[in-house]
Amino acid sequence: MIRKAGIKDIKQIQALINAFAKQDLMLARSLNELYENLRDFWVAEENHKVVGCAALHISWDDLAEIKSLAVAKKSQGKGLGKELIDACLSEAEVLGAKKIFVLTYKPDFFKKFGFKRVGHARLPHKIWAECINCCKFPDCQEIALLKIIAK
Ligand SMILES: CC(C)(COP(=O)(O)OP(=O)(O)OC[C@H]1O[C@@H](n2cnc3c(N)ncnc32)[C@H](O)[C@@H]1OP(=O)(O)O)[C@@H](O)C(=O)NCCC(=O)NCCS
């Protein structure tokens, strides 16, 4: 089941993200960041446990970002990643975002959903504010992809 996250899910979301972050597959998130951005998050639930998450974050008047996509190893390959992306894209449409971007180490996964690779310079300066606090800055290998959902 895919649903919006609640406060009770935050610790499971953090455990999921930070387990992959330890393997250098995605960026770690602090509890503070997760609580403050709780309303961005969708979760996938199986047997009352959080096994997946993704966040849709509004960046600017026509731009949103999909962040922190993760599906637990045991639950991968069952379509949950796709359902989480679909939930974020539907929400973006409802909110009126026209362009969705991702910064990812898994470009091929996002290309399946119509995202196209773009140069980092195509994205507004504002989004790099978060990167300055990242331990990987400025040698980040993340790839930027963009999907236009409305003109
Ligand atoms: C990437 C990830 C979210 C995929 O989740 P998932 O639930 O296994 O994905 P799904 O089962 O919904 O797969 C949907 C489609 O994407 C494909 N796919 C899955 N992982 C892929 C990858 N790494 N690269 C390319 N395609 C991939 C599947 O084969 C499937 O294709 P199909 O519809 O043609 O059958 C999951 O592997 C994960 O959490 N990885 C670790 C964290 C991570 O890398 N997050 C990415 C954000 S930086």
The ligand as a Gaussian input file, in Angstrom:
#p B3LYP/6-31G(d) Opt

LIG

0 1
 C       15.862000       2.070000      -7.308000
 C       14.784000       1.414000      -6.442000
 C       13.976000       2.477000      -5.715000
 C       13.841000       0.587000      -7.358000
 O       12.744000       0.109000      -6.571000
 P       11.906000      -1.194000      -6.981000
 O       10.712000      -1.261000      -6.107000
 O       12.791000      -2.379000      -7.007000
 O       11.498000      -0.818000      -8.482000
 P       10.251000      -1.405000      -9.282000
 O       10.038000      -2.848000      -8.908000
 O        9.089000      -0.497000      -9.125000
 O       10.772000      -1.303000     -10.786000
 C       10.123000      -0.529000     -11.772000
 C       10.895000      -0.708000     -13.057000
 O       12.222000      -0.174000     -12.933000
 C       13.197000      -1.171000     -13.221000
 N       14.347000      -0.942000     -12.332000
 C       14.446000      -1.236000     -11.029000
 N       15.654000      -0.830000     -10.541000
 C       16.321000      -0.291000     -11.597000
 C       17.620000       0.286000     -11.757000
 N       18.488000       0.390000     -10.722000
 N       17.970000       0.737000     -12.986000
 C       17.114000       0.651000     -14.033000
 N       15.863000       0.114000     -13.939000
 C       15.488000      -0.358000     -12.739000
 C       12.480000      -2.500000     -12.976000
 O       13.077000      -3.529000     -13.725000
 C       11.077000      -2.164000     -13.452000
 O       11.035000      -2.206000     -14.866000
 P        9.755000      -2.797000     -15.650000
 O        8.590000      -1.934000     -15.253000
 O       10.134000      -2.649000     -17.082000
 O        9.613000      -4.199000     -15.177000
 C       15.411000       0.406000      -5.426000
 O       16.253000      -0.477000      -6.117000
 C       16.221000       1.087000      -4.312000
 O       15.652000       1.523000      -3.327000
 N       17.568000       1.122000      -4.452000
 C       18.455000       1.624000      -3.416000
 C       18.310000       3.120000      -3.183000
 C       18.462000       3.903000      -4.465000
 O       19.343000       3.636000      -5.273000
 N       17.567000       4.884000      -4.666000
 C       17.534000       5.655000      -5.919000
 C       17.463000       7.094000      -5.678000
 S       19.062000       7.885000      -5.702000

